[in-house]
Amino acid sequence: MIVNVGVLAVGIVIGLWAGFAYRRHMRSITLFRPALLLVIVAATVLAVFFGTSYMASRPGPNCILISIDALRADHLGCYGYARATSPNIDRLAAEGTMFLRAFTPCPGSTGGHASMLTGLYTLSHGAYVNGVRLPPEARTAAEVFRDNGYSTAAFTKNWFISPAVGFGQGFDCFIDNAYGIILRKAGPRLFARGLAISQAIRRALERPGFPSSLEIEDALTWIRFRHRHKFFLFLHIMDAHSPYVPPPVFAGRFGDTEPDVARILSLHDKTWEARLSRPEAEFLVDRYDEEILSADHKIGLLLEELEHLGIHNNTLVVVMADHGEVLDESGHKQFGHGTLAHGGLRIPLIMWWPGKIPAGDRRQGTVQSVDVLPTVIDILNLQDRMPRQGLALFGSADSIAADRPAFATGDLSARDEYTVITPQWQYSILGEEAHLYDLPTGSAGIYNLIEQYPSVADSLQAVLQGWVDRSIAEAVVPYSLEGRSVTPGKEALERLKALGYIQ
Ligand SMILES: [Zn+2]
């Protein structure tokens, strides 16, 4: 506190001194007028910048929610993958708790993130498919943290979770590396204006197609600035997302084929309409793994910074994905996400807080993205005035059963697409059709067993329909896709194309 007041006082004294000096000499030292003006501006900026930051200083604990877009759990070392794709995530898993059976309720970026940030299933939060706006009635994690006195910030570069699609609510500072900045409070506004200029320069220098490091650079800058105040940081990393072009420093780490960018992009284009040969598919998987390595590297930088600032023991870190990724699996789109394929629904989920979260714990129970916000609220003892549909995963819900069903919605824009997953089965409604897959046999997407197991199908149909009805009944806005979509602008369309969302 003494330091805080001292910093503010020094800023004010410099400002007053510069002001008096300017008044005294403004007639006689015309030559130095611009320099004196500069000193006044700089001193005022320093006083406001540091003053607001330090005066608001309060102890943590902090929370960092990291979403790695399209990250498969089974391509991480800690989930049993043979390749060393994830040394830093593996460390978090070793020192924290890992959920082995985690699923997203929506295999799209808008819906998957909306569930993660609201603790509500897709039909309840209202952001049903990519580009459908998250309504203000769906109060988000950022709003919960803000209402509990936290500084809140988001760093992303995916238009589908941008403020234009309703994801700005609750954030003091929302930095979208691709499209612009939303800001509300005095301190972060000043900070964000500075970043806007630096971003414009850095974006101009970026190589198109490669995942950049803008989001982690800006997140680390923000943490350095705000770490004396308790904070909630949402960090969204796009590296593992298609078209699988790893940054040069990681390209070629896996596999023995030259990772030529033109070849990657031409094969990615091919995934839209044709099946790839086995070597072509393996080539793309090698690049996907290198992109995971790149995302993992960013998490390493973040951990380093937390330790450097001495706040690592006072910060809850959650690492997860908005959805998985289908990688050359039979019966579905060969690569990508958005369908109800098992590979696009299973996600990693790791929680880390040294001394607070059990270390080395491996939970077998089935969990979903909707459990994340209730768990964070429970761990940090936050006040929340909105009912959530997920469960708090520690404490009373410690023994979540492995056979707890997981639910998801698919692309609802053209037809009904719902699924329920148990350890044994996946039952899906796809418009007029129904599919039943036996998961342990590895035949998901290939053999529809609906005729062979009618009683299994009937009971799962009842469970699934019950969930759909409940989700619609508990929705924050009446279920409708009419007039809810947000149309991306020209620049957003270009960026979405570069990310492989559209052709
Ligand atoms: Zn996504």
Boltz pocket constraint, residues with backbone or C-beta under 6 A from the ligand:
constraints:
  - pocket:
      binder: B
      contacts: [[A, 69], [A, 70], [A, 107], [A, 108], [A, 109], [A, 110], [A, 112], [A, 322], [A, 323]]
      max_distance: 6.0
